Amino acid sequence: MRAISRVVGCSINTVTKLLVDAGNTCAEFHDQMVRGLTARRVQCDEIWSFCYSKQKNTPDHKKDEAGDVWTWTAIDADSKLICGWMVGDRNAETASFFMQDLASRLAGRVQLTTDGHKAYLVAVEGAFGADIDYGMLVKMYGTPPEAEKRYSPPEIVACAKSVITGKPDSKHISTSYVERQNLTMRMSMRRFTRLTNGFSKKLENHCHALALYFVYYNFVRIHKSLRVTPAMEAGLVASPMDLEDIVRMIDEREARLQESN
């Protein structure tokens, strides 16, 4: 944000206001548009980041607004559409809210795959009951060399597929697409880059940036393998949007708020 303010030559407050307006607009747009999905296979995962400081360095007076932040995402394995997302802790409460939101956006029964995080077990049952084909992909990791602990993830030595509910197709119990989406997020948003000073300083701005990103990814960006946007592939829209459409939606929302006041 500060880099943008320097390049454009405007106040950081102006950039911040634009991010807030864009985030609120995109969050409302995503909530309204991504409904009634006819997805058949959905994959879920969580991606780590932090706000203000890492958890171990967070001062006591910042405990409620700083530290580790987890972004939960669900992706349609066929259309590559981000069906739902949520920001919070990596606990059972956030998992429950996330799954309830995902269930409200789906039009029918799906095959769901998650990793082995135990919070999913109760959350999926609470949101879907028995009306789902649910499988877990549990990865087992080796011990990394001492010198590589900070920069490299442990080596995956084995994967185990578990059927939790229903009759999921074993060959589609996979989290490959959602994990690739995690990489896309890290590559696309400076806030998720590791070992830099580009991390989020305020949780609210972190959420606004995510809302903007997911609308851009779903409705604007042409997916390289699909050659259309994920929203087009999912049948939500007939043509791709562009950034001018997002700017127009921001202006229209601002006009509605002024009229209501």
Residue pairs with C-beta under 8 A, 6 or more apart in sequence:
1 12
1 15
1 16
1 19
1 205
2 12
2 15
4 15
5 11
5 12
5 14
5 15
8 15
16 205
18 250
19 205
19 208
19 209
19 212
20 204
20 205
20 208
21 250
21 253
21 254
22 208
22 211
22 212
22 246
22 250
23 205
23 207
23 208
23 209
23 210
23 211
23 212
24 208
24 211
24 253
25 246
25 249
25 250
25 253
26 211
26 212
26 214
26 215
26 246
26 249
27 207
27 208
27 211
28 253
29 215
29 249
30 211
30 214
30 215
30 218
33 219
33 231
33 236
33 237
34 81
34 82
34 83
34 84
34 105
34 218
34 236
35 104
35 105
36 105
36 107
37 76
37 81
37 83
37 105
37 106
37 107
37 234
38 107
38 108
38 234
38 235
39 76
39 77
39 78
39 79
39 81
39 83
39 106
39 110
39 234
40 77
40 78
40 110
40 111
41 76
41 77
41 78
41 110
41 111
41 113
41 172
42 74
42 75
42 76
42 77
42 83
42 102
42 106
42 110
42 111
42 112
42 113
43 74
43 75
43 77
43 112
43 113
43 114
43 174
43 175
43 176
43 177
43 178
44 72
44 73
44 74
44 75
44 98
44 102
44 112
44 113
44 114
44 120
44 175
44 178
45 72
45 73
45 114
45 115
45 175
45 178
45 179
45 181
45 182
46 70
46 71
46 72
46 73
46 90
46 117
47 70
47 71
47 73
47 182
47 185
47 186
47 192
48 68
48 69
48 70
48 90
49 68
49 69
49 70
49 71
49 191
49 192
49 199
49 200
49 206
50 66
50 67
50 68
50 69
50 199
50 200
51 65
51 66
51 67
51 69
51 199
51 200
51 201
51 202
51 203
51 206
52 58
52 62
52 65
52 66
52 67
52 199
52 200
52 201
52 202
53 59
53 62
53 66
53 67
54 67
54 68
55 67
55 68
58 66
58 67
59 66
65 202
65 203
66 203
68 89
68 90
69 87
69 88
69 200
69 203
69 206
70 87
70 88
70 89
70 90
70 94
71 85
71 86
71 87
71 185
71 210
72 85
72 86
72 87
72 88
72 94
72 95
72 98
73 82
73 84
73 85
73 178
73 181
73 182
73 185
74 82
74 83
74 84
74 85
74 98
74 102
74 178
75 81
75 82
75 83
75 177
75 178
75 181
76 83
76 230
76 234
77 172
77 174
77 177
78 233
79 226
79 230
79 233
79 234
80 177
80 181
80 223
80 225
80 226
80 230
80 233
81 218
81 230
81 231
81 233
81 234
81 236
82 181
82 214
82 217
82 218
82 230
83 102
83 105
83 106
84 98
84 101
84 102
84 105
85 210
85 214
86 94
86 97
86 98
86 101
87 203
87 206
87 207
87 210
88 94
88 97
88 98
90 117
90 119
91 119
92 119
92 122
92 123
94 119
95 117
95 119
95 120
95 122
95 123
96 122
96 123
96 126
96 127
98 123
99 120
99 123
99 124
99 126
99 127
99 128
100 126
100 127
102 127
103 127
103 128
109 131
109 132
109 133
110 132
110 133
111 132
111 133
111 134
111 135
111 166
111 168
111 169
111 172
112 124
112 128
112 132
112 133
112 134
112 135
112 168
113 134
113 135
113 136
113 137
113 168
113 172
113 173
113 174
113 175
114 120
114 124
114 134
114 136
114 137
114 175
115 136
115 137
115 138
115 139
115 175
116 136
116 137
116 138
116 139
120 136
121 164
124 132
124 134
124 164
124 165
125 165
128 134
128 165
130 165
130 166
132 165
132 166
133 165
133 166
133 167
133 168
133 169
134 163
134 164
134 165
134 166
134 168
135 161
135 162
135 163
135 164
135 168
135 170
135 173
136 161
136 162
136 164
136 173
137 159
137 160
137 161
137 162
137 173
137 174
137 175
138 159
138 160
138 161
138 162
139 156
139 158
139 159
140 156
140 157
140 158
140 159
140 160
141 153
141 154
141 155
141 156
141 157
142 154
142 155
142 156
142 157
143 154
144 152
144 153
144 154
144 155
161 170
161 173
163 170
163 173
184 217
185 192
185 213
186 192
186 193
186 194
188 213
188 217
189 209
189 210
189 213
190 196
190 198
191 198
191 199
191 200
191 206
191 209
193 199
200 206
200 209
212 246
215 246
216 243
216 246
217 230
218 229
218 230
218 231
218 236
219 229
219 231
219 236
219 237
219 240
219 241
220 229
220 240
220 241
220 242
220 243
220 245
220 246
221 229
222 228
222 229
222 240
223 229
223 230
223 233
226 233
228 240
229 237
229 240
229 241
231 237
232 238
232 239
232 240
